[in-house]
Structure formats: C-alpha cells, structure tokens
C-alpha cells in the first residue's frame, strides 16, 4: 500500500471513530454501502452466500431444542426469512432504527418480531440461541469486548458467532470498518467453542475459506 493510501485509510478510520456506531451503520443502510442487489446487509447476506449455512442452522435449532432465537444484527432479514425456525420464536435486533421499523412493518407477525438492540451499550435480550453473524468483524476491539460482555450477561444459553479460524491475530479497527476476527485470540482469549459450523460457499463473493460460526454455551464462559 502506498503512503498516500495509508494516509487516506487512517483518515477514514479517524472519521469513523468520531461517529457513533448507530450513525455509522444507519448511513450504511441508507446508502446501501455494500451494493448487493439482493440484500442491503451486504454480499454475505444474499441467498447464494447462505445456501450451505441455512440447512445447518435449521438442524442446530432442532438439535438444541431452542424455543427462542435472537438474531443480532438482523440486518434486512433477507436471508433469515428463508430459515425454518422449527417453532422457535424469532427476535431480530439491529442498531439501525429505520431498518427495524421497515422489518417490523413488512415481516412482523406472531413469533417474528424486531426491535432496536445495541449490543455495545446493552443490554442484550436473553434467548436460547443468540446469533451474532458478521457483526463483531465491524467493531473496534473495545466495542467487541463490550458486546461480548453484554451477551454473557444476557442469561442466554448459547452464542453462535462468526469466527475466522485462519486469522493469525486480531487487528484493531474503528467501528464501521472490517477485518477478520477470531475471539479465541488476544485480546479476547475465549476458549474453544463446543463446535464449529463451516459456512462454506467459498466460491461466492462475500464468503471465504475459514469463515466459521462458533457455538459457545454462555454458562461455561467466565465473566
């Protein structure tokens, strides 16, 4: 990377650091920042990117006997609406108020609800499965730590969250940027999960090898 590009990247990071997470992600939603033709939540949230994940998620809900499922951030609910919840109640949460209002108006019904949830500020609602996909990768290390602390304090049973198993170390960023993240590595140092789910679809833009979902039982995690 040239010196000019490095300076431009630092300037963008500094500008993001001066804004609240809500304003950052609300602007991304309003401008359709990631430009995916199917989902405003980005290329990882279209049907091709989640084709291998959806049946695995359905099987996990059944296996764990989950009766409640918290999806945060839920984004625009584009791909998740195609997941069979097997009778589990669904709560979609996001920090973007306009997106939540749109989701509630279009998809809200008995067993499917949406509300504004800020994982950084908390609190996080309790659920049998707390699903946090493609979220922590956009947060600063400080904000990741805050979100994980709120999730641990929620009283939920399981956390299922994105882990990039091939990342050598966790880079710090300003909230709103992106990098691969592995909560098993410093500064988070979480233990090994109960299992990994390989998202696959590595031939699809927005996916890549080593992108997994790790499943932790929250009661096993120290504060």
Number of C-alpha atoms within 10 A of each C-alpha: 6 7 8 9 10 11 12 12 12 14 12 14 16 13 11 18 17 11 13 12 21 15 14 18 18 18 13 18 19 12 11 15 13 14 13 15 10 13 19 22 23 20 20 21 24 21 17 17 22 20 14 15 19 18 13 15 18 14 14 15 20 15 9 12 14 19 16 21 22 25 22 26 23 29 24 20 21 16 21 19 11 11 13 15 22 13 13 20 17 22 20 25 25 23 23 25 15 14 23 24 14 13 22 16 12 9 13 17 11 8 12 17 18 25 19 17 21 19 25 20 11 16 15 24 18 18 23 22 27 26 22 20 20 21 19 26 23 20 22 20 21 14 18 21 17 16 22 20 17 19 23 22 17 17 15 21 19 24 23 23 22 26 25 20 19 13 15 11 14 18 15 16 20 22 24 22 16 17 16 20 26 27 23 18 15 12 15 14 10 14 13 12 14 10 12 18 18 17 22 18 19 14 11 14 11 15 18 16 14 16 23 23 25 24 21 22 16 21 13 11 10 8 9
